[in-house]
Amino acid sequence: MIDTLAQRTEIRPFKASDLVWIMAEGVKEFGLRFLPNEHIDELAQNREDNGKCITGLVDGVIVGCGGIDELWPGVGEVWLFLSYGVDRYPLRSYEVIQQGLMELIEHNDLWRVQAWGRVGFAASHTLFKHLGFEVEGRARKYAPDGVDCLLYSRIREENCHEPAGGIFHREEEH
């Protein structure tokens, strides 16, 4: 199938079953399939319950799901699982991912989002760069399997503000 701009794209609220499906069909990053189990079901349901997650589709095919875990007000960490549908629709998949990410950032009033990319998984590094992320550094043996990861960030400079009484608020000295 040829990837054209004629394909219909959709961004919808994330459902736990989306992540379970991607993991069972094969996670592109790892090239592995995961048998559904209680842990995966619980992880997926927790993601759905947090409400800061989306699923992207092209022509009805799930190309990925992801979201943002808010670390504290204004700062979040991106997570993303891509399906092999990305290979069939690379251009439209990128557009869906970009649009969904921008919606999550704006809707949650984030000025900093960060993401981790495994060293050796070139597709994630290309994707983060195209999404406007910059490399901040390397975390040695960061992944559960001991693989190094790169930390990426995207900073929104305009309208960046400190939350009222931010979490690091200092008492005035008298």
VMD Tcl script that draws the C-alpha trace (Angstrom):
set ca {
  {0.00 0.00 0.00}
  {1.28 3.47 -0.86}
  {1.34 6.05 1.92}
  {-0.54 9.10 0.64}
  {-2.26 12.07 2.17}
  {-5.59 10.53 1.08}
  {-5.63 8.12 4.00}
  {-8.04 8.95 6.81}
  {-6.41 9.65 10.14}
  {-7.97 9.60 13.56}
  {-6.88 10.45 17.07}
  {-9.10 9.06 19.75}
  {-8.99 8.56 23.49}
  {-6.76 5.66 24.47}
  {-8.35 2.36 25.46}
  {-6.52 -0.30 27.46}
  {-7.26 -2.77 24.68}
  {-5.16 -0.64 22.25}
  {-1.96 -1.21 24.19}
  {-2.77 -4.88 24.74}
  {-3.33 -5.25 20.97}
  {-0.02 -3.57 20.06}
  {1.89 -5.69 22.54}
  {0.27 -8.89 21.23}
  {0.81 -7.94 17.55}
  {4.37 -6.80 18.13}
  {5.98 -3.68 19.53}
  {7.98 -2.10 16.71}
  {10.78 -0.87 18.96}
  {11.65 -4.28 20.28}
  {10.41 -6.49 17.45}
  {8.77 -8.61 20.14}
  {5.29 -9.85 20.85}
  {4.00 -10.12 24.38}
  {1.45 -12.63 25.51}
  {-1.36 -10.92 27.34}
  {-1.08 -11.29 31.09}
  {-2.34 -9.69 34.27}
  {0.57 -7.24 34.49}
  {0.06 -5.94 30.94}
  {-3.70 -5.65 31.48}
  {-3.13 -3.66 34.69}
  {-0.56 -1.39 33.04}
  {-2.89 -0.72 30.13}
  {-5.86 -0.02 32.40}
  {-3.81 2.40 34.51}
  {-2.87 4.27 31.33}
  {-6.51 4.47 30.28}
  {-7.55 5.69 33.74}
  {-5.00 8.54 33.75}
  {-6.80 10.19 30.83}
  {-3.67 11.73 29.28}
  {-3.30 9.14 26.55}
  {-4.38 8.83 22.94}
  {-4.44 6.27 20.14}
  {-3.57 7.15 16.56}
  {-5.08 5.37 13.58}
  {-4.59 5.56 9.83}
  {-7.34 4.02 7.68}
  {-8.66 2.29 10.80}
  {-5.29 0.69 11.61}
  {-3.74 1.47 15.00}
  {-0.29 2.91 14.30}
  {0.51 3.79 17.88}
  {-0.67 4.79 21.28}
  {0.96 7.03 23.78}
  {0.54 9.63 26.40}
  {2.15 11.92 28.90}
  {2.78 11.15 32.54}
  {2.78 14.45 34.41}
  {5.81 14.54 36.69}
  {4.73 17.84 38.30}
  {2.77 20.87 37.03}
  {4.09 21.96 33.65}
  {6.43 18.98 33.13}
  {5.60 15.61 31.63}
  {7.24 12.49 30.27}
  {6.12 11.02 26.96}
  {5.55 7.31 26.46}
  {4.82 5.81 23.06}
  {4.23 2.34 21.64}
  {4.29 1.99 17.86}
  {2.71 -0.86 15.96}
  {3.94 -2.28 12.70}
  {1.18 -0.22 11.05}
  {3.74 2.60 11.07}
  {5.62 0.79 8.31}
  {2.55 0.85 6.05}
  {1.76 4.52 6.69}
  {4.98 6.30 7.66}
  {3.99 9.85 6.66}
  {0.45 9.72 8.01}
  {1.64 7.98 11.19}
  {4.09 10.79 11.85}
  {1.32 13.36 11.34}
  {-1.01 11.56 13.74}
  {1.72 11.25 16.37}
  {2.68 14.91 16.03}
  {-0.92 16.13 16.19}
  {-1.75 13.92 19.18}
  {1.36 14.99 21.07}
  {0.68 18.68 20.47}
  {-2.92 18.25 21.66}
  {-1.75 16.55 24.87}
  {0.88 19.23 25.53}
  {-1.59 22.08 25.02}
  {-4.49 20.45 26.84}
  {-2.30 19.74 29.89}
  {-0.52 23.15 29.81}
  {2.98 21.65 29.70}
  {6.06 23.72 28.99}
  {8.50 20.81 29.17}
  {8.01 17.30 27.87}
  {10.73 14.70 27.82}
  {11.13 11.25 26.35}
  {13.63 8.43 26.40}
  {14.99 6.74 23.28}
  {16.95 3.50 23.39}
  {20.42 3.75 21.87}
  {20.36 1.55 18.78}
  {16.69 2.17 17.93}
  {17.27 4.75 15.19}
  {13.57 5.19 14.39}
  {12.86 6.69 17.81}
  {15.73 9.16 17.47}
  {14.53 10.25 14.04}
  {10.95 10.60 15.30}
  {11.90 12.69 18.35}
  {14.05 15.01 16.25}
  {11.21 15.51 13.74}
  {8.86 16.26 16.64}
  {11.14 19.08 17.79}
  {12.86 17.31 20.68}
  {16.53 17.90 21.45}
  {18.98 15.48 23.03}
  {19.87 16.45 26.59}
  {22.12 13.56 27.48}
  {22.83 9.88 27.72}
  {21.70 7.69 30.60}
  {23.98 4.70 30.87}
  {22.30 1.33 31.46}
  {18.94 3.08 31.91}
  {16.60 0.54 30.28}
  {15.43 -2.54 32.21}
  {17.69 -4.70 30.04}
  {20.75 -2.50 30.68}
  {20.71 -0.64 27.36}
  {21.75 3.02 27.33}
  {19.07 5.60 26.51}
  {19.11 9.19 25.33}
  {16.99 11.77 27.11}
  {15.12 14.09 24.75}
  {13.20 17.23 25.65}
  {10.91 19.70 23.99}
  {10.62 23.06 25.72}
  {7.90 25.63 25.11}
  {9.53 28.99 25.85}
  {6.52 31.21 25.17}
  {3.89 31.40 27.88}
  {6.20 29.45 30.16}
  {5.21 30.22 33.70}
  {5.85 28.95 37.16}
  {2.81 27.40 38.77}
  {1.32 29.53 41.52}
  {3.02 28.52 44.73}
  {5.01 25.95 42.76}
  {6.08 22.73 44.38}
  {9.45 24.27 45.21}
  {7.96 27.38 46.82}
  {10.17 28.91 49.51}
  {8.83 30.66 52.53}
  {9.82 34.30 52.69}
  {12.34 35.04 55.40}
  {11.22 37.60 57.96}
}
mol new
graphics top color blue
foreach p $ca { graphics top sphere $p radius 0.5 }
foreach p [lrange $ca 0 end-1] q [lrange $ca 1 end] { graphics top cylinder $p $q radius 0.2 }
display resetview
